[in-house]
Amino acid sequence: MTVQHSPERTAAPTPSDGEVHAAVARARDAALWWGALDFTDRKGWLLEFRSRIARTSGSLVDTVREETGKPKDDALLEVMLAVEHLTWAAKNARRVLRERSVFPGLVSINHAASVRYQPMGVVGVIGPWNYPVYTPMGSLAYSMAAGNAVVFKPSELTPRTGTWLADAWASLAAPHQVLQTVTGDGRVGEALCRSGVDKLAFTGSTATAKKVMAVCAETLTPIVVEGGGKDALIVDATADLEAAATFAAFGAMGNAGQTCAGVERIYVVEEVADRFVDILTSRVRDLRVGDSDDAQYGRMTLPKQVDIVRDQVEDALARGGRAVVGGLESVRAPYVDPIVLLDVPEDSSAVAEETFGPTVVVNRVRDLDEGIERANASKYGLGASVFTASKAAAERAADRLRVGVVTVNSVLGFAAVGALPFGGVGDSGFGRIHGADGLREFSRVKSVTKQRFAAPLGLVTMTRKRRDVAVARLLLTKVYGR
């Protein structure tokens, strides 16, 4: 395996609380202009933003690579996925958010009823370091398409990536700063939470999400959270084992395992377990790790994750688990070589807690249903994958898995589908980004009724007639009591 040391990182300047509040004040002014534009005009600006990112993507890819350590090809894929979502949000905002009429029902038949989706104003976005373009774009693009201005705080590990995006918007010479970036550590994030934004979108660890929520609760600032994950992949007896192992290797090891919805647990049906493990180990044993151009994944972006991986592997081995690829010797900061663990107790930290490293646990189960039960036993519920040749089994798994996204016979299948909402349950968070739900997540819903003619029954008055009440009682029993 090829190993090279990572380049030095340079710290970005940290703004004061006053500077964060000033950025939000500028965004408030920008939101007045941006929110007043019609969908067509906003679409034009956003597609120009998309084109700017695409045309100059080389420098963005280089920036992501330098800050995260991921291979250039992975950084390119991330940018492509982000552009795909920006495109979807821009092109579908009008269809999803335009005013729509609803049937008022029999009691209010004299009214016209409609639903409107209006911009919230200013959205604060706190992004992660593992996918510093793709993940926050799920909040940036959908917020902006819904008519909001955005103040974005990237991770302190990837400040230049966040600044690059704001500079790309500024290069369009829009009359207002619809997208701004403020860089810094958790103190800047806390200031953003207290700055008066109308909504906050957070992606990060579950522990940090709870702290962010506590600060937002002080002002009842609504929040959408994508927290951690401990995603499971289930291999049924009928599965294509070659495909399952190939996708499992990517889901577990891609981006050095630093993927919220990646593969950290595998449950394989007993009768095909040995064959699956053989194929999986052959897929991951010789992966190239390092900062060279031909590396298949790079360093651990967050240094403390190395210790988390080491602790979990130690716990798994001490509890009776077996390493069939790698082991403790694989943990060589700032890199971790591939590790595959077998037969690890379900209450081990390697199974129960998020790892965020190139380590995967493979445990045997009796059948698909036991695999689903074990997958659901986690406190997390972001995503899951199932490999099976049975359509009925695939549907059963998709229905029963307690997660926000399910991928059948692949991994991360949702990532490039703009129309699909993304988010989790339990400790993986709440709310949704992407898709129509993502556009509505960053909109205020307003219900409007307009009386078209006088009500046949005068019930909404302080001088109700006995006849009207009697007719209402008759309707209640005869129409709704059947």
Salt bridges, closest charged atoms under 4 A:
ASP62 OD1 - LYS72 NZ 3.43
GLU66 OE1 - ARG160 NH2 3.10
GLU67 OE2 - ARG160 NE 3.84
GLU78 OE1 - LYS70 NZ 2.77
GLU99 OE2 - ARG116 NE 3.13
GLU156 OE1 - LYS153 NZ 3.74
ASP185 OD2 - ARG187 NH2 2.80
GLU190 OE2 - ARG194 NH1 2.30
ASP198 OD2 - ARG28 NH1 2.46
ASP198 OD1 - ARG444 NH2 3.56
GLU218 OE2 - ARG194 NH2 2.74
GLU242 OE2 - ARG275 NH2 3.40
GLU242 OE1 - ARG283 NH2 2.35
GLU264 OE1 - LYS230 NZ 2.77
GLU270 OE2 - ARG364 NH1 3.25
ASP274 OD1 - ARG364 NH2 2.64
ASP293 OD1 - ARG65 NH2 4.00
ASP294 OD2 - ARG288 NE 3.64
ASP307 OD1 - ARG310 NH1 2.77
ASP315 OD2 - ARG319 NH1 3.85
ASP337 OD2 - ARG332 NH2 2.66
ASP343 OD2 - ARG322 NH2 3.21
ASP343 OD1 - ARG364 NE 3.95
GLU346 OE2 - ARG374 NH1 3.34
ASP347 OD1 - ARG319 NH2 2.43
GLU353 OE1 - LYS379 NZ 3.23
ASP369 OD1 - ARG396 NE 3.02
ASP369 OD1 - ARG400 NH1 2.83
GLU370 OE1 - ARG366 NH1 3.28
GLU370 OE2 - ARG374 NH2 2.93
GLU441 OE2 - LYS199 NZ 2.69
ASP468 OD1 - ARG467 NH2 2.79
